[in-house]
Amino acid sequence: MSAALEAFNPNPTLGALLIGVLGGCVLYGVSTMQVYMYYQRFPDDHRIMKFFVMFIWIAEGTHVGAIANTLYTLCIIDYGHPERLLERPPREEPLVAPTQVRAAHLPAVQLFFSYRILILSRSRIIPYLMTVISLIRFALGTSLFAVGLNVTSVTEFGTKWQWLGIAMWGLSAVEDMTITSTLVYLLMIQRKNVHRSTTAFLDKIIMWSIETGLLTSSFSLTTVILYHTMPNNYIWVAFSTLEARMFANSLYASLNSRATLRDMQGTSRNLNFSASGLNTTRSISFFKPFSAASKARKVANPEDTITVDVQVTSDRDSLQNLNSQKVPGIEMDAT
């Protein structure tokens, strides 16, 4: 046995990569289950949304397969040659391919949440800013892939081009925290303009937004810190793999939560929060995937939205004032 092999410590390289692959496979299984539930529960969603969900799921599978192929190459094909972990040209390193796959589908997921901000808010500044950041992230990921095809070793790649990876993951964390804080802020504003009995529904959405946003942004921050401090091992690869699965699962959970929220109220279509009194109903739309006949931000298909029916007690003058008020980012129909 060579001295290099005896001195080799596989824990921060092969061990970390193995943990990332196993964790990624488990989370991909969760994603597959959520995708199946989505197609079963929401057959009337627009085909664009269905195609988007399928695209993310296929990209996820490709990413997991590429990372698993990396593990097989390093553990089996390169067995007994630990020096190849860092000295192999990146173009021969199967770890380069997942970079491009990841660069494609993670910005797409964040664009979905940017679209949700556009629905809730009248302002287009933040959604457009998030779109620009997503495009920059895609360009950085593509640049990493192109650089990896031309440098002579993984060590050179990490030394000269590390800033590309730091910029990409740093932007990811900033974008994710911005999206989360904006969604929570907008929902908190809407919370002040609805009936008291509806706040429990909004509180649930706010908590889900915070939980998923903190989870994904924490993984992005951890990845960029590890890549900056320890670029010559694969601990950051493990977190990057898990981060990609977290983003996809947050998308699927967001879509499937429509059914969960309806089930919470024991109804098949609408979430009804009612207070006894005058027979007056206001419909508030919170979730609005692409609708087949949507026009001027109107949803034609009732299956494409979650509706909260709130009955309020008031006199006639108060009712007229209530119906004349418009809540930004929320569609209301008074009857």
DRENPA-867670 format. One record per residue: residue number from 0; residue in one letter; x, y, z of N, C-alpha, C, O in turn. Coordinates in steps of 0.2 Angstrom, whole numbers. Layout:
DRENPA-867670
    nr   rest     n_u     n_v     n_w    ca_u    ca_v    ca_w     c_u     c_v     c_w     o_u     o_v     o_w
   NUM      a       X       Y       Z       X       Y       Z       X       Y       Z       X       Y       Z
...
end
This chain:
DRENPA-867670
    nr   rest     n_u     n_v     n_w    ca_u    ca_v    ca_w     c_u     c_v     c_w     o_u     o_v     o_w
     0      m       4      -6       0       0       0       0       4       6       0       9       7       4
     1      s       3      11      -4       7      17      -5       6      21       1       1      21       5
     2      a      11      26       2      11      30       8       6      35       7       2      37      12
     3      a       4      37       1      -1      42      -1      -8      39       1     -12      43       4
     4      l      -9      33       0     -15      30       2     -16      29       9     -21      29      12
     5      e     -10      27      12     -11      26      20     -12      33      23     -16      33      28
     6      a     -10      38      21     -11      45      24     -18      48      22     -20      53      24
     7      f     -21      45      17     -27      48      14     -33      47      20     -34      42      22
     8      n     -36      53      21     -42      53      25     -48      54      21     -49      59      18
     9      p     -52      49      20     -58      49      16     -64      53      19     -69      54      15
    10      n     -64      54      25     -70      57      28     -72      64      25     -78      65      24
    11      p     -68      69      24     -70      75      22     -72      75      14     -74      80      12
    12      t     -70      70      11     -71      70       4     -76      64       2     -82      66       1
    13      l     -74      58       2     -78      53       0     -84      52       5     -90      51       3
    14      g     -82      53      11     -87      52      16     -93      57      16     -99      56      16
    15      a     -91      64      15     -95      69      14    -100      68       8    -106      70       8
    16      l     -96      66       3    -100      65      -4    -105      60      -3    -111      60      -5
    17      l    -103      54       1    -108      49       2    -114      51       6    -120      49       4
    18      i    -113      55      11    -119      58      15    -123      62      11    -129      62      11
    19      g    -120      66       6    -124      70       2    -128      66      -3    -134      68      -4
    20      v    -125      61      -6    -129      57     -11    -135      53      -7    -140      53     -10
    21      l    -133      50      -1    -139      47       2    -144      51       4    -150      50       3
    22      g    -142      57       7    -148      62       9    -151      65       3    -157      66       3
    23      g    -148      66      -3    -151      68      -9    -156      63     -11    -161      65     -14
    24      c    -154      57     -11    -159      51     -14    -165      51      -9    -170      50     -12
    25      v    -164      52      -3    -170      52       2    -175      57       0    -181      56      -1
    26      l    -172      63      -1    -176      69      -2    -179      69      -9    -184      72     -10
    27      y    -175      66     -14    -178      65     -20    -184      60     -20    -189      61     -24
    28      g    -184      55     -16    -190      51     -15    -196      55     -12    -201      54     -14
    29      v    -194      59      -7    -200      64      -5    -203      68     -10    -209      69     -11
    30      s    -198      71     -15    -200      75     -20    -205      71     -25    -210      73     -27
    31      t    -203      65     -26    -207      60     -31    -214      59     -28    -219      59     -32
    32      m    -214      58     -22    -221      57     -18    -225      64     -19    -231      63     -20
    33      q    -222      69     -18    -225      76     -18    -228      77     -25    -233      80     -26
    34      v    -223      75     -30    -225      76     -37    -232      72     -39    -236      74     -42
    35      y    -231      66     -37    -237      61     -38    -243      64     -35    -249      64     -38
    36      m    -243      67     -29    -249      70     -25    -251      76     -29    -257      77     -29
    37      y    -247      80     -32    -249      86     -35    -253      84     -41    -258      87     -42
    38      y    -251      79     -45    -254      77     -51    -261      74     -50    -266      74     -53
    39      q    -261      71     -44    -268      67     -42    -273      73     -39    -279      72     -41
    40      r    -270      78     -36    -275      82     -32    -277      88     -37    -282      91     -36
    41      f    -272      90     -41    -274      96     -45    -273      95     -53    -269      97     -56
    42      p    -278      90     -55    -278      89     -62    -280      95     -67    -278      94     -73
    43      d    -283     100     -64    -285     105     -68    -281     111     -68    -282     116     -71
    44      d    -275     111     -65    -270     116     -66    -268     117     -73    -268     112     -77
    45      h    -266     123     -75    -264     124     -82    -258     120     -84    -254     118     -79
    46      r    -258     118     -90    -252     113     -92    -245     116     -91    -240     113     -91
    47      i    -245     123     -91    -239     126     -90    -236     125     -83    -230     123     -83
    48      m    -240     125     -78    -238     123     -72    -237     116     -71    -232     114     -68
    49      k    -240     112     -74    -239     104     -74    -232     103     -78    -228      99     -75
    50      f    -231     106     -83    -224     105     -86    -219     108     -82    -213     105     -82
    51      f    -220     114     -79    -215     116     -74    -213     111     -69    -207     110     -67
    52      v    -218     109     -65    -217     104     -60    -213      98     -63    -208      95     -59
    53      m    -215      95     -69    -211      90     -72    -204      91     -73    -200      87     -72
    54      f    -203      97     -76    -196     100     -77    -192     100     -71    -186      97     -71
    55      i    -194     102     -66    -190     102     -59    -189      95     -57    -183      94     -55
    56      w    -194      91     -58    -193      84     -55    -188      80     -59    -184      77     -57
    57      i    -188      81     -66    -183      78     -70    -176      81     -69    -171      77     -69
    58      a    -176      88     -68    -169      91     -67    -166      88     -60    -160      87     -60
    59      e    -171      87     -55    -169      84     -49    -166      77     -50    -160      76     -47
    60      g    -169      73     -54    -167      66     -55    -160      66     -58    -156      62     -57
    61      t    -159      71     -63    -153      71     -67    -147      73     -62    -142      71     -62
    62      h    -149      78     -58    -144      80     -53    -142      75     -48    -136      74     -47
    63      v    -147      71     -45    -145      66     -41    -141      60     -44    -136      58     -42
    64      g    -143      59     -51    -140      54     -54    -132      56     -56    -128      52     -55
    65      a    -131      62     -57    -124      64     -59    -120      64     -53    -114      62     -53
    66      i    -123      66     -47    -119      66     -41    -118      59     -39    -112      57     -36
    67      a    -122      54     -40    -121      47     -38    -116      44     -43    -112      40     -41
    68      n    -116      46     -49    -111      44     -54    -104      47     -51     -99      43     -52
    69      t    -104      53     -49     -97      55     -46     -95      51     -40     -89      49     -40
    70      l     -99      49     -36     -97      45     -30     -95      38     -33     -90      35     -30
    71      y     -98      35     -38     -96      29     -40     -89      29     -44     -85      25     -43
    72      t     -88      35     -47     -81      36     -51     -76      36     -46     -70      33     -46
    73      l     -77      40     -40     -71      42     -36     -70      36     -31     -65      34     -29
    74      c     -75      32     -29     -75      26     -25     -73      20     -28     -69      16     -25
    75      i     -75      19     -34     -74      12     -38     -69      13     -43     -64       9     -43
    76      i     -70      17     -48     -66      17     -54     -59      20     -51     -54      18     -54
    77      d     -59      25     -47     -52      28     -45     -50      25     -38     -46      28     -34
    78      y     -52      19     -36     -50      16     -30     -43      15     -30     -40      12     -34
    79      g     -40      17     -24     -33      16     -23     -29      22     -26     -23      22     -26
    80      h     -32      27     -29     -29      33     -32     -32      40     -29     -35      43     -32
    81      p     -31      41     -22     -34      47     -19     -31      53     -22     -35      58     -21
    82      e     -25      53     -25     -23      59     -28     -27      62     -34     -27      68     -35
    83      r     -31      58     -37     -36      60     -42     -42      64     -40     -45      67     -44
    84      l     -43      64     -33     -48      68     -31     -47      76     -32     -52      79     -34
    85      l     -41      78     -32     -39      85     -33     -35      86     -39     -35      92     -42
    86      e     -32      81     -42     -28      82     -48     -31      81     -55     -28      82     -60
    87      r     -37      77     -54     -40      76     -61     -43      82     -64     -45      87     -61
    88      p     -42      83     -71     -45      89     -74     -52      89     -73     -56      84     -74
    89      p     -55      95     -72     -62      95     -70     -67      92     -76     -72      90     -75
    90      r     -64      93     -82     -68      91     -88     -69      83     -88     -74      80     -91
    91      e     -64      80     -84     -65      73     -83     -68      71     -77     -69      65     -75
    92      e     -70      76     -73     -73      75     -66     -81      75     -67     -83      80     -69
    93      p     -84      70     -65     -91      70     -66     -95      75     -61    -101      75     -62
    94      l     -91      78     -57     -94      83     -53     -96      89     -56    -100      93     -54
    95      v     -93      90     -62     -95      96     -66    -102      96     -69    -105     102     -69
    96      a    -104      91     -71    -111      90     -74    -116      93     -70    -121      97     -72
    97      p    -116      91     -63    -122      93     -59    -122     100     -58    -127     103     -56
    98      t    -116     104     -59    -116     111     -58    -121     115     -63    -124     119     -61
    99      q    -121     112     -69    -125     115     -74    -132     114     -73    -137     118     -74
   100      v    -134     107     -71    -141     105     -70    -143     110     -64    -149     112     -64
   101      r    -139     110     -59    -141     114     -53    -142     121     -55    -147     125     -52
   102      a    -138     124     -59    -139     131     -61    -145     132     -65    -147     138     -65
   103      a    -148     127     -68    -154     128     -72    -161     128     -67    -165     132     -68
   104      h    -161     123     -63    -168     122     -60    -168     126     -53    -174     127     -51
   105      l    -163     128     -50    -164     132     -44    -166     139     -45    -171     141     -41
   106      p    -164     142     -50    -166     149     -51    -174     148     -54    -178     153     -52
   107      a    -175     143     -57    -182     142     -59    -187     142     -53    -193     145     -53
   108      v    -185     138     -48    -189     138     -42    -190     144     -39    -196     146     -37
   109      q    -185     148     -38    -185     155     -35    -189     160     -40    -193     164     -37
   110      l    -189     159     -46    -194     163     -50    -201     161     -49    -205     166     -49
   111      f    -203     155     -47    -210     154     -45    -212     158     -39    -217     160     -39
   112      f    -208     158     -34    -209     162     -28    -209     169     -30    -213     173     -26
   113      s    -205     172     -34    -205     179     -36    -212     180     -40    -215     186     -39
   114      y    -215     175     -44    -221     176     -47    -227     177     -41    -231     181     -42
   115      r    -226     173     -36    -231     174     -31    -231     180     -27    -236     183     -25
   116      i    -225     183     -27    -224     190     -24    -228     195     -29    -231     200     -27
   117      l    -227     194     -35    -230     198     -40    -238     198     -39    -241     203     -40
   118      i    -241     192     -38    -248     191     -37    -250     195     -30    -255     198     -31
   119      l    -246     195     -25    -248     197     -19    -247     205     -19    -251     209     -15
   120      s    -243     208     -23    -241     215     -22    -242     218     -29    -242     215     -34
   121      r    -244     225     -28    -245     229     -34    -238     231     -37    -238     232     -43
   122      s    -233     231     -33    -227     233     -35    -223     228     -39    -223     222     -37
   123      r    -220     229     -44    -216     224     -48    -208     225     -47    -205     221     -50
   124      i    -206     229     -42    -199     231     -41    -196     224     -39    -191     222     -42
   125      i    -198     222     -33    -195     216     -30    -195     210     -35    -190     206     -36
   126      p    -201     208     -38    -201     202     -43    -196     203     -48    -193     198     -50
   127      y    -196     209     -51    -191     210     -57    -184     210     -54    -180     207     -58
   128      l    -183     212     -48    -176     212     -46    -174     205     -45    -168     203     -46
   129      m    -179     201     -42    -177     193     -41    -176     190     -47    -172     185     -48
   130      t    -180     192     -53    -179     189     -59    -172     190     -62    -169     186     -65
   131      v    -170     196     -61    -163     198     -63    -158     194     -60    -153     191     -63
   132      i    -159     193     -53    -154     189     -49    -154     182     -51    -149     179     -51
   133      s    -160     179     -53    -160     172     -55    -156     171     -61    -153     166     -62
   134      l    -157     176     -66    -154     176     -72    -146     176     -71    -142     173     -75
   135      i    -144     181     -67    -137     181     -65    -134     175     -62    -129     173     -64
   136      r    -138     172     -58    -136     165     -55    -135     160     -60    -131     156     -60
   137      f    -140     160     -65    -140     155     -71    -133     156     -75    -130     151     -77
   138      a    -132     163     -76    -126     164     -80    -119     162     -76    -115     160     -79
   139      l    -119     163     -69    -114     161     -65    -113     154     -65    -107     151     -66
   140      g    -118     150     -65    -118     143     -65    -115     140     -72    -111     135     -72
   141      t    -118     143     -77    -115     141     -84    -108     143     -84    -104     139     -88
   142      s    -106     148     -82     -99     150     -82     -94     145     -78     -89     143     -80
   143      l     -97     143     -72     -93     138     -68     -93     131     -73     -87     128     -73
   144      f     -98     130     -76     -98     124     -80     -92     124     -86     -89     120     -87
   145      a     -93     130     -89     -88     131     -95     -81     132     -92     -76     129     -96
   146      v     -79     135     -86     -73     135     -84     -70     128     -82     -64     126     -83
   147      g     -75     124     -79     -73     117     -77     -71     113     -83     -67     108     -82
   148      l     -73     115     -89     -71     111     -95     -64     113     -98     -61     110    -102
   149      n     -61     118     -95     -55     121     -98     -49     121     -93     -43     121     -96
   150      v     -50     121     -87     -44     121     -82     -41     114     -82     -44     109     -83
   151      t     -35     114     -79     -31     108     -79     -32     103     -73     -31      97     -73
   152      s     -35     106     -67     -35     102     -61     -41     105     -57     -42     111     -57
   153      v     -43     101     -52     -48     103     -47     -45     109     -43     -48     114     -41
   154      t     -39     108     -41     -35     113     -37     -35     120     -40     -36     125     -37
   155      e     -33     120     -47     -33     126     -51     -40     129     -51     -41     135     -51
   156      f     -45     125     -52     -52     127     -52     -54     131     -46     -57     136     -46
   157      g     -52     128     -40     -54     131     -34     -50     137     -32     -52     142     -29
   158      t     -44     137     -35     -39     143     -33     -41     149     -37     -42     155     -35
   159      k     -42     148     -44     -43     154     -48     -50     156     -49     -52     162     -50
   160      w     -55     151     -48     -62     153     -50     -67     152     -44     -73     151     -45
   161      q     -64     151     -38     -68     150     -32     -73     156     -32     -79     155     -29
   162      w     -71     162     -34     -76     168     -33     -83     167     -37     -88     169     -35
   163      l     -82     163     -42     -89     162     -46     -94     158     -42     -99     159     -41
   164      g     -91     152     -38     -95     149     -34     -98     153     -28    -104     152     -26
   165      i     -94     157     -25     -96     161     -19    -101     166     -21    -106     167     -18
   166      a    -100     169     -27    -105     174     -30    -112     170     -31    -117     173     -29
   167      m    -112     164     -34    -118     161     -36    -122     159     -29    -128     160     -29
   168      w    -118     156     -24    -122     154     -18    -123     160     -14    -129     159     -10
   169      g    -119     165     -14    -121     171     -10    -127     174     -13    -132     176      -9
   170      l    -128     175     -20    -134     177     -23    -140     173     -21    -145     176     -20
   171      s    -139     167     -21    -145     162     -19    -147     163     -12    -153     164     -11
   172      a    -143     164      -7    -145     166      -1    -148     172       0    -153     173       3
   173      v    -146     177      -3    -149     184      -3    -155     184      -6    -160     187      -4
   174      e    -156     181     -12    -162     180     -15    -168     177     -11    -173     179     -11
   175      d    -166     171      -8    -170     167      -4    -173     171       2    -179     171       3
   176      m    -168     174       5    -170     178      11    -175     184       9    -179     186      13
   177      t    -173     187       3    -177     193       1    -184     190      -1    -189     194       1
   178      i    -185     185      -4    -191     182      -6    -195     180       0    -201     182       1
   179      t    -192     177       5    -196     175      11    -198     181      15    -204     181      17
   180      s    -194     186      16    -196     192      20    -201     196      17    -206     199      20
   181      t    -201     196      10    -206     200       6    -213     196       7    -218     200       8
   182      l    -213     190       6    -219     186       6    -222     187      13    -228     188      14
   183      v    -218     186      18    -221     187      25    -223     194      26    -228     195      29
   184      y    -220     199      24    -222     206      25    -229     207      21    -233     210      24
   185      l    -229     205      15    -236     206      11    -241     202      15    -247     205      15
   186      l    -240     196      17    -245     192      21    -247     196      27    -253     195      29
   187      m    -242     198      31    -244     202      37    -248     208      35    -253     210      39
   188      i    -247     211      30    -251     217      28    -259     215      27    -263     218      29
   189      q    -259     209      23    -266     206      22    -269     204      28    -275     205      29
   190      r    -265     202      33    -268     200      39    -272     205      43    -277     204      46
   191      k    -270     212      42    -273     217      45    -280     219      42    -284     223      44
   192      n    -281     217      36    -287     219      32    -292     213      31    -297     214      27
   193      v    -291     208      35    -296     203      34    -300     202      41    -297     204      46
   194      h    -305     198      41    -309     197      47    -305     193      52    -300     189      50
   195      r    -306     194      59    -302     191      64    -302     183      63    -296     180      64
   196      s    -307     180      61    -307     173      60    -303     170      55    -301     164      54
   197      t    -301     175      50    -297     173      44    -289     173      46    -285     170      42
   198      t    -288     176      52    -280     177      53    -277     170      55    -271     169      53
   199      a    -281     165      57    -278     158      58    -275     155      52    -270     152      51
   200      f    -279     156      46    -277     154      40    -271     157      37    -266     154      35
   201      l    -271     164      38    -265     168      36    -259     166      40    -253     166      38
   202      d    -260     165      47    -254     163      51    -251     157      49    -245     156      49
   203      k    -255     152      47    -252     146      44    -248     147      38    -243     144      38
   204      i    -250     151      34    -246     152      27    -240     156      29    -235     154      26
   205      i    -240     161      34    -234     164      36    -229     160      39    -223     160      37
   206      m    -231     155      43    -227     151      47    -224     146      41    -218     145      42
   207      w    -227     144      37    -224     139      31    -219     143      27    -214     141      26
   208      s    -221     150      26    -216     154      22    -210     155      26    -204     154      23
   209      i    -210     156      32    -204     157      36    -200     151      37    -194     151      36
   210      e    -203     145      38    -200     139      39    -196     136      33    -190     135      33
   211      t    -200     137      27    -196     135      21    -191     139      19    -186     137      16
   212      g    -192     146      20    -187     151      18    -181     150      22    -175     151      19
   213      l    -182     150      29    -176     149      33    -172     143      31    -166     143      32
   214      l    -176     137      30    -172     131      28    -168     131      22    -162     130      22
   215      t    -171     134      17    -167     134      10    -161     140      11    -156     138       9
   216      s    -163     145      14    -157     151      14    -152     148      19    -146     150      18
   217      s    -153     145      24    -148     142      29    -143     137      25    -137     137      26
   218      f    -146     133      21    -142     129      17    -138     132      12    -132     131      11
   219      s    -141     138       9    -137     142       4    -131     145       8    -125     145       5
   220      l    -132     148      14    -127     151      17    -122     146      20    -116     148      19
   221      t    -124     141      22    -119     135      24    -114     133      19    -108     132      19
   222      t    -118     132      13    -114     130       7    -108     135       5    -103     133       4
   223      v    -110     142       5    -105     147       3    -100     147       8     -94     149       6
   224      i    -101     147      14     -96     147      19     -91     141      19     -85     142      19
   225      l     -94     135      18     -90     129      17     -86     130      11     -80     128      11
   226      y     -88     132       6     -85     132      -1     -79     137       0     -74     137      -3
   227      h     -80     143       4     -75     148       5     -70     146       9     -64     147       8
   228      t     -71     142      14     -66     140      19     -63     133      18     -57     132      20
   229      m     -67     129      15     -64     122      13     -65     120       6     -69     115       5
   230      p     -62     123       1     -64     122      -6     -61     115      -8     -63     113     -13
   231      n     -56     113      -4     -52     106      -6     -55     100      -3     -52      95      -4
   232      n     -61     100      -1     -64      94       1     -72      94      -2     -73      99      -5
   233      y     -75      89       0     -82      89      -3     -88      90       2     -93      88       1
   234      i     -86      93       8     -92      94      12     -97      99      10    -103      98      11
   235      w     -94     104       6     -99     109       3    -103     106      -3    -108     108      -4
   236      v    -100     100      -6    -104      97     -11    -110      94      -8    -116      94     -11
   237      a    -109      91      -2    -115      87       2    -120      92       3    -126      91       2
   238      f    -118      98       6    -123     103       7    -127     106       1    -133     108       1
   239      s    -123     107      -4    -126     109     -11    -131     104     -13    -136     106     -16
   240      t    -129      98     -13    -134      93     -15    -140      93     -11    -146      93     -14
   241      l    -140      93      -4    -146      94       0    -150     100      -1    -156     100      -1
   242      e    -146     106      -3    -149     112      -4    -154     112     -10    -159     114     -10
   243      a    -151     109     -15    -155     108     -21    -162     104     -20    -167     106     -23
   244      r    -161      99     -16    -167      95     -15    -172      99     -10    -178      99     -11
   245      m    -169     103      -6    -174     107      -1    -178     112      -6    -184     114      -4
   246      f    -174     115     -11    -178     120     -15    -184     117     -18    -189     120     -19
   247      a    -183     111     -21    -188     108     -25    -194     106     -21    -199     107     -22
   248      n    -192     103     -15    -197     101     -10    -201     107      -8    -207     106      -6
   249      s    -198     113      -7    -202     119      -5    -207     121     -10    -212     123      -8
   250      l    -205     120     -16    -210     121     -22    -216     117     -22    -221     119     -22
   251      y    -214     110     -21    -220     105     -21    -224     106     -15    -230     105     -16
   252      a    -221     107      -9    -225     108      -3    -230     114      -4    -235     114      -1
   253      s    -227     120      -7    -231     126      -8    -237     124     -12    -243     127     -11
   254      l    -236     120     -18    -242     119     -22    -247     114     -19    -253     115     -19
   255      n    -244     109     -15    -249     104     -12    -252     107      -6    -257     104      -4
   256      s    -249     112      -3    -252     115       3    -259     117       2    -263     118       7
   257      r    -261     119      -4    -268     121      -6    -273     116      -4    -278     117      -1
   258      a    -271     109      -5    -276     104      -3    -276     103       4    -281     102       7
   259      t    -270     104       7    -269     103      15    -274     108      18    -277     107      23
   260      l    -273     114      16    -277     120      19    -285     119      18    -289     120      23
   261      r    -287     116      12    -294     114      11    -296     109      16    -301     109      19
   262      d    -292     104      17    -293      98      21    -294     100      28    -298      98      32
   263      m    -290     105      30    -290     108      37    -297     110      39    -299     110      45
   264      q    -301     113      34    -307     115      35    -313     110      33    -319     112      34
   265      g    -311     104      31    -316      99      29    -320     101      23    -326      98      23
   266      t    -317     105      19    -321     106      12    -317     104       7    -311     103       7
   267      s    -320     103       1    -317     101      -5    -314     106      -9    -309     105     -13
   268      r    -317     112      -9    -315     117     -13    -313     124     -10    -308     127     -11
   269      n    -317     126      -5    -316     132      -2    -314     131       6    -316     127       9
   270      l    -310     136       8    -309     137      15    -313     142      18    -313     148      16
   271      n    -318     140      22    -323     144      25    -322     146      32    -322     142      37
   272      f    -321     152      33    -320     155      40    -326     160      41    -326     165      38
   273      s    -331     158      45    -337     161      45    -338     164      52    -337     160      57
   274      a    -341     170      53    -344     172      59    -351     173      58    -353     176      53
   275      s    -356     171      63    -363     172      62    -365     179      61    -362     184      63
   276      g    -370     180      56    -372     187      55    -375     188      48    -378     184      46
   277      l    -374     194      46    -377     196      39    -374     191      34    -368     190      34
   278      n    -378     189      29    -376     185      24    -372     188      19    -375     190      13
   279      t    -366     190      20    -362     194      16    -355     190      15    -352     188      21
   280      t    -353     188       9    -347     184       8    -342     188       4    -344     191      -1
   281      r    -336     188       6    -330     191       3    -325     186       1    -323     182       5
   282      s    -323     185      -5    -319     180      -8    -312     183      -8    -311     188     -12
   283      i    -307     179      -5    -300     182      -5    -296     176      -8    -295     171      -6
   284      s    -292     178     -14    -288     173     -17    -281     173     -15    -278     179     -16
   285      f    -278     168     -12    -271     168     -10    -266     164     -14    -261     167     -16
   286      f    -269     159     -17    -264     155     -22    -267     155     -29    -273     154     -30
   287      k    -263     157     -33    -265     157     -40    -260     154     -45    -256     158     -48
   288      p    -260     148     -46    -256     145     -51    -258     147     -58    -264     150     -59
   289      f    -255     146     -64    -257     148     -70    -263     145     -72    -264     139     -71
   290      s    -268     149     -74    -275     147     -76    -275     147     -83    -273     151     -86
   291      a    -279     142     -86    -280     141     -93    -283     148     -96    -281     149    -102
   292      a    -287     151     -93    -291     157     -95    -289     163     -91    -294     168     -92
   293      s    -284     163     -88    -282     169     -84    -281     175     -88    -278     175     -93
   294      k    -284     181     -86    -283     187     -90    -284     193     -86    -288     193     -82
   295      a    -279     198     -86    -279     204     -82    -279     202     -75    -282     205     -70
   296      r    -275     196     -73    -274     194     -66    -281     192     -63    -282     192     -57
   297      k    -285     189     -67    -291     185     -65    -291     178     -66    -287     176     -70
   298      v    -294     174     -61    -293     167     -61    -300     165     -63    -305     166     -60
   299      a    -301     161     -69    -307     159     -72    -309     152     -69    -315     151     -68
   300      n    -304     148     -67    -305     141     -65    -305     141     -57    -300     142     -54
   301      p    -311     139     -54    -311     139     -47    -306     134     -44    -304     135     -38
   302      e    -304     129     -48    -300     124     -45    -292     127     -44    -288     124     -41
   303      d    -291     133     -48    -284     135     -48    -283     140     -42    -278     143     -42
   304      t    -287     140     -37    -286     145     -32    -289     142     -26    -293     138     -25
   305      i    -286     145     -20    -289     144     -14    -293     150     -12    -290     155     -12
   306      t    -299     149     -10    -303     154      -8    -305     154      -1    -307     149       2
   307      v    -305     160       2    -307     160       9    -314     164       9    -314     170       8
   308      d    -319     161      11    -325     164      12    -326     167      19    -327     163      24
   309      v    -327     173      20    -328     176      26    -334     180      27    -336     184      23
   310      q    -338     178      32    -345     181      33    -344     186      39    -341     184      44
   311      v    -346     192      38    -345     197      43    -351     200      45    -356     200      41
   312      t    -352     203      51    -358     206      53    -357     214      53    -352     216      56
   313      s    -361     217      50    -360     225      50    -367     228      48    -371     224      45
   314      d    -367     234      49    -373     238      46    -372     239      39    -367     238      36
   315      r    -378     242      35    -377     243      28    -372     248      26    -369     246      21
   316      d    -371     253      30    -366     258      28    -359     255      29    -355     257      24
   317      s    -358     252      34    -351     249      35    -350     244      30    -344     243      27
   318      l    -355     240      28    -354     235      22    -352     238      16    -348     236      12
   319      q    -356     244      14    -354     247       8    -347     250       8    -343     250       3
   320      n    -345     253      14    -338     255      15    -333     249      14    -328     250      11
   321      l    -335     243      17    -330     238      17    -330     235       9    -324     233       7
   322      n    -335     235       6    -335     233      -1    -331     237      -6    -328     235     -11
   323      s    -331     244      -4    -328     249      -8    -320     249      -7    -316     252     -11
   324      q    -318     246      -2    -311     246       0    -307     240      -4    -310     235      -5
   325      k    -301     241      -7    -297     237     -10    -291     235      -6    -287     239      -4
   326      v    -290     229      -6    -284     226      -2    -279     225      -7    -280     220     -11
   327      p    -273     228      -7    -268     227     -12    -266     219     -12    -264     216      -7
   328      g    -265     217     -19    -263     210     -20    -268     205     -18    -266     199     -19
   329      i    -274     206     -16    -279     201     -15    -285     203     -19    -288     208     -18
   330      e    -288     198     -22    -294     199     -26    -300     198     -22    -300     193     -18
   331      m    -305     202     -22    -310     202     -18    -317     202     -22    -317     207     -26
   332      d    -321     198     -21    -328     198     -24    -333     199     -19    -334     194     -15
   333      a    -337     204     -18    -342     205     -13    -349     203     -16    -350     206     -21
   334      t    -353     199     -12    -359     198     -15    -364     199      -9    -370     198     -10
end
